Amino acid sequence: MDTRIQVIAIAGSGLLLLIVLELVRRKAFLERYALLWLLSGIVLLGLSIWQGVLEVVADLAGIVYPPNALFLVAFGFVLVLLLHFSLAVSRLSDQSKVLAQRLALVEQRLEETDRRARRGQRRVGTSSELDSLNEAPDLASPAARK
Amino acid sequence: MTVLPQLEGSVGIHSSVRAENTYLAVVPAYNEQETVGRVIGSLHEHAPDFDVLVIDDGSTDTTREVGRAAGATVVRHPFNLGIGGAVQSGFVYASERGYDYMVQVDGDGQHCADQIPKLRREMETDRRVDMVCGSRFLTKEREYPAPVSRRTGIHIFAFMLSRIIGQRVSDPTSGFRLYNRRAIALFARDYPHDYPEVEAVLMVHHHRLRMTEVPVRMRERGGGVSSIGSGKSVYYMIKVLFAILIGLARARPVPEPGEEAPVAASQAL
């Protein structure tokens, strides 16, 4: 295999691996998402360093020019990663839907409680004597005595 | 609130013991300020037993204020979730508040409130029915004005669904529906995201609930823009067809407590 291609492949996959590691170190990635990237970086780097393995892979897949096998593997990783993101996005949009619904319902309930509290205050204010009268019988009601 | 129990009862706030059924009308509305007020008004007029809940699905106009002013309770989504998410908020509200029946009435005014008693009568005559759908295609009058392309699409869905669920469905895209507690509970848990009506029919079937249709009149839209524009209709057809086919391949859901046992289980051994 042409050494130029090997140099480019090693440099490329090494850079990918470094970027991924740096992002994890900065906690820009959740580990869950970093693992797939790490795996693809390591495999690509390994394949570009050890030509023998790449030739075996190429041979198995019937690829005449081994560096093309590297592209194939890289493409496979890209597909898996995209699928992974589609799943993540679907889950997120489902969760955000539920959150928006909960928020809206809770907001409505809060408004209702506020309104009722205000109305209650007004009513208690105008009938404070009635209020004090009612406290006592409430305690002495048949249910309370039991 | 326990301070003045007598007063509260006499003022007529929902007392804790109810003998009668409770009804909720859910009006999903996205930028429907022109029509939502009229819809609420006609609900109050023709279906006075129904509490009216408007789901303002992240409108950018005054839908919320108009709804409030017309005397409805308004739940406002922080952003637009689409018709499925909006209606599902209605189901969640209904199930949390323990409503016995819920009717869905579009905010654009195409569903006529004076047809609700028809749905209700059907629900009351057949106790086993969990969902009553208003159908545009069962009337002899044939006055529903829809472009041929849309009618064709609807008939294709109707044909497929009828085959799958083994019961004639004439108008699977109609959102004018009355649900009982079981249907409310099901859809509060799980309701399709966009263009939900057709899939909901399948869900009802898979969960072994029963549905039926009654002929209703529908009006032309009173204003606003349909959620299904011409450009989106192709996507709509494909998405719903895909949902129907995937639905066939989906594992039968485990019956919930209180639901009828699956046929296979009752025949086993």
Interface residues (C-beta under 8 A of the other chain):
Chain A: K97 A100 Q101 L103 A104 L105 E107 Q108 E112 R116 G120 R123 V124 S127 L130 D131 N134 E135 D138
Chain B: M1 T2 V3 L4 P5 Q6 L7 I55 T73 V74 V75 R76 H77 P78 F79 L81 G85 Q88 S89 V92 Y93 E96 H193
